[in-house]
C-alpha cells in the first residue's frame, strides 16, 4: 500500500536515500554497541578519577579562587533541571511526525534527525527496525535493552566495589594510602552523633575507600560486633565491606532511575508500534473499502483474524504493563517511601539515591517529576490509543495534545513546584512552545493533506506546508537558544550570588535535620531591644542559606504556652543577647527549655549601645541577677543556678558579635551558619568537610602586606 516497503529482507526503506538500502551487518551493530559500552565505562572511570583530583588540579593550575568559583557553577546554575526540561521538550516535539502525522517539509528533515537524539532510542538511532527481524523480535529488543544497560552498569559498579575492597586488603596499597584507625580504640571519640545536643556514645571515623581520609563517623556499637568496646581491624573491614555494598546498591538504584527516566517515552512508543495501524483504500470503485496495516511492519494486517497481528497481543500487553504502568508506579512508590525524609530535609541513603527525581522541586511538591513523566508518557505514546487505525492522518490527536499541554502549563503556573525561579520560567516556556508546536502541527497536516487542497492558503494564510514547518523549526531552535542564554545568565549570577559555600568543596552545605526536629534553629530574643536585629538575622540567613529553617516568633508562634515545645522542635538554640533579655520571663522559659533538652547554644551579641546592646560583663551580671528561678520555672528541675547559665551562654563558646556593616555583617552570618552546621546530623558524621570553614562568593578576601608597614597611632583616640 505504500512505496516504503522493501521486498527483500536484507534491505530497509531509507527516507534519507528515498529508497531501499542494504541493512547494516550484525557485526557493525555489535561493534557500535561495544563502543557505546566502552564509552560508558570510560566515562564512569574518568568521573571516578576526576572527582578525586579535579579540585586539587584546579587549585594548582588556576589558583584557589578560580577553583572554588568553577566548582560552584554546577551547584548554583542547576544543570540537571534545565537538562531535564530541554530533553522532555524534544522527546515530545520529535513525535509530531511518527505519532501525530504532522510530517514537516522535506527541507527540514535533517533538523528533525538532530533532535531525535534526545529520544534516547538506542535501537532506532543505531539500527533500522526493519533489519532486526519480525515484529516480535523488535518488541523484545525495544522493551529489554534498557535492562541490559542497567545490568552492565551494575556489573561495572560491582567490579569497582570489589576492586576497592581488594585494594583495601592489600598491605602495600594500604601503606601507600596511609590507612588510619587500625586497631583498638584509637579512633574512638565522643560526639553528638544524632545532632540532639547530647554526647551519645563513642564513635569511630571510618575510611571506607582507603584514601587515608575518614569518610564518615559511625557508632562503635555498629562496628563492634562482639561487644568488647574495641574496634578491631577485622570488625572495621567487615563494616567497610557492608558500606561498600550499600553504596553500590545506591549507585545501581540511581542508574536504574536515570535509565528509566530518559528511555520511558521512547520505549513506550516502540511498544505501541504493535498497535499503530494505518488504513488504505483498496478499491477505486468503492471509497469505503479499506484495509489497515501495521505501520512498523506492512506485512501484518490489523485484523483480529490475522495470525501475526493476534500473536502480538501478549507481547504488547505484557510490555505495556511493564513500562507505562509499572515503571512510573515503582518510582511513585519510592517517592512515597522517602516523602518524610525529603520534607524534613533529612539525607538518607535511599533519598540520596532517588535525588534525581526530587531535588529540583520544593519539598511540598517532590512528586512533581511523576506528573511531568505522565505528561510526557501521554503525549509521546499513550495518545496512540486515540484512533489506532488512522489517528495519524486526522487532527484529533493534535487537538487533544494541544489541550493537555495547555492544561499542564496552567497547572505548572499555579503550583510553581521548582526551587529555582529560572527553572520554573524555563519549564513554562517549554510547555508554551510545545503547545504552539501542536497547533502548528495541525496547520502542517492541513496543508499537507490532499483532502484540503487550497484550504492552507484560504484558511491559514500559508501557501504550503513549508511556512508552517519553518515556524515549527524556529520554535524548536528557540528552545535551545533560550536554554543556552539562561545557562550563561545563571553562570554569571552564580559567581556573584552571596550564598554560603563550603571551602572544602565549593558547594552549598547539606541542610538536614535530626528526625525529631523541623527547624535548624530557634532564635530567642526580647522584643524591646532585639526584635529588629533578629528579624534581620533570619532574613539575611535565608539569603545566604536559602534552605535554612529558623523558628522566629512572628512567623511561627501560634501558642505562647508552647514555647518549650518549639525549642525542642529545633536542632540548635540561638540566643540574641541584648539589654533586658534575661529580665524577660518568657526568654528565661526558652533558656531553661534549651538547657533541659541540652540543645547547642549559639549566642549572638549586640554590642551597640544605641541599638539596645551592652558589654558582655553587663549582660553576664544581668544573667546572674535574674536566672535564679527555682527548677527553671518547672522546665529544668536539675538547674544548678546562674553559674550553669553563664557557662552555657558566655563561656562554653565565645558569643558571636553582631555587626551591621556590609562585609562585617557577612562575617557574623558565616559564624552563625558554621556553628549551626557543626551541630547538624550530617556534619556530625562528616566533620572533616567543615574544617576549612565556609565562604561567600564576592566576599572581601584576606589581605597581607608584602613589605614593612609603619602604622601611626594617636594616643588621644579612644579607639
Phi, psi and omega in degrees: 000334177241154175273039179232026183240118179267128183292321183286137177288347182268004182232161175223158180277127181249117177292332179293317180269353178057043179178186181282140178228152180293141178290142174297151179289155178297326178299320178296319178296320178296319178297318180295317179296318178297322178297320178295318178296316179297320178296318179296317178296318178297319179298319180295313180295323178295319178298316180297321180287313183293327181297336181271328187251352187299312184296316179296318181295316179298321179295320182288323185279311188254349184098159184296324183295315179293321180298317180294318181294321178294321180291340179282335190302312184299319182285321184279320182289324181075064182294324186299307181297323180291322177296318179296321180294315181295315180298316180299320179300311184284333176296329178271319184298326181285356178269002180305320181282299186291330184262319187255355176073011178267080182278125182288165180303146186299338179291345183249010182296327180295326177296317181296323180298324179296316182287340179294345176301327182290350179286341181056034176272092187301315181291314182296330181274341185246335186213131181297139180301318184295341182269353182284323181138214182291168182295328179296316179297322179296317179296318179300312181294318182296325184272338188253344183297327176298326178293326176296320177297317179296319179296318178296317177296321178297319178297321178295317178296318179296319178296321178297315180297319179295321179296316178298318180296317179294322178293324178297329181272358180273116183298323181296314180293323179297319181293326179288327183272352178072058183294142183240168176054062188276327184202169176061212183249024184296337181260010186266129177225161179263120179220169175268087189291328183262005174073021181264008179086358182245124176301127188267267182231176173293143177230162180235140177279122187254124176260091187290315186270359174073025181268007178090354180244126179302132181273324178199169179255137183229148178298142177299322182300332180287323184269324183282084186288333181269356174071023180269002178083003179237147178256110180270170179298320180297315180294321179293322178295320177298318179295319177301318180297316178298319179295320178297319179296315180295320179295322177295319177299320179296319180293321179295318178297318179298317178298316180298319178296318181298312181296314181300320182297313187281330186260351184304312181297316183289320178294318178297320178294324177295323178295322181289352175297339176286354179236354182279108181242160176222132183266146181227145174288138183244003181213134178280346182266333182236107184291339181274351180280110183220156174226145180253135179236152178291125184297320182287336180212097186290358174281342185266124178269127184281076177217148183296337180271359177276123186297318181295318181292319179294329180289345180274349184302310183299317179297315183298309185290326178296312181285333175296316178294322183293312187265292183295341183256300188287319183300309176298326179293322177296316178296322177296319177298320178296317180294322177293325182293324184258009188300321181293320178295319181294315182291332178268004180059038177262133181265110174246169182297319181289317179295326177292322179292333180262013188298336179300334184273332192235343192287347180272356186241158173298151186301327180293334184240040182293346180271002187298332179300326178291321177298317179293325179294318177295325176299311178300316182298319180293312185289330184266340184215309185297336177296344178292345175293340180280117178050069185298333183284313187220028182296330182287348179256006180237173188264352188298317180299317179296321179294314179298317180296321178296317180294315180298317180296319179294320179294319179293322176299320178296315178297320179297318180293328181281319186280319183052065188281343187284148175290321184259139179290328179293325175293322178297315180295320179294319179295319178296318179297318180299316179291325177294315178296324179294319176299318177297322179297319179294321177297316178291331175298324175298318178296317180300316182293322177296316183289332182274338185284135177288342181284346182241045180299139180070351180283336181300312180283322185290314185269319189265315183112351175271140178287332179206181179289349182299317182296314179294322178297318178297322178297318178298317179297320178300318180295317181292321177291324178300327179296317178295314182299316179297319180296318179296317178298318180294321177301312182296315180299315180291326178296318178293317180294325182296324181285343182254344185292131182276068177246151185285135177230156175279132178295331183288330183237340185078006182253165176293147181290156175280121186256067178263171181222163175291161186296337185268358187241154177238001179227149176282331181205152173245124181256122183254133182202165174257136187296322189296324184235001184226001186295310182298318182294316182293325176297320177296317180300312182296315181295317180291325177296322178290335176287317182275340176226083188303333184266002183286145177238113181241128179285121177232134189304317183292339180263327192238342186286122177245330183219116182298336179283353182254025181299317182298319178295325179293322176298320180289345181272004181238149182286323181235163183238108180267127182246118177265112187270112176217170183299131177089359183299312185284348177282339183283126180295319180294324176296321178292324175303316180294320179297314180295323177295321177297321177292316182298321180274355180056044176284145176296125180274135175236092182282137178238125190256125171266111184262344182283114183297324181291342180255014179095012182267180179198166176292156182299323180296322177296318180291325176297316180297321177296322179295315181295327184283332188244339181273059182240011183299135179295131177055029176055048181056030179082357182270325186230083185301331183267022181298131185264003178107183185303329182299321178295319181293317179299319180296314184292328185268317190254336191247329182297318173219145180296134176299147180276126180283125178271118181239141187265342192277110167032251187297329180290323175297322179298323178294322177297316180296321179297320180295318178297315181297319182295319179292322177297317181295323182298336180258008177277149184304320184296314184277347167292332178266346178228059185293336183296336181287344179259000184300321182280348179092196182234164179215167177230131180300133178088000180288161179290120183282166176296145178239153178218144177281139182269351180212180179299142182229136177257124181252124179266131184235135175259118185291338180279354180278124183299333182291000000 
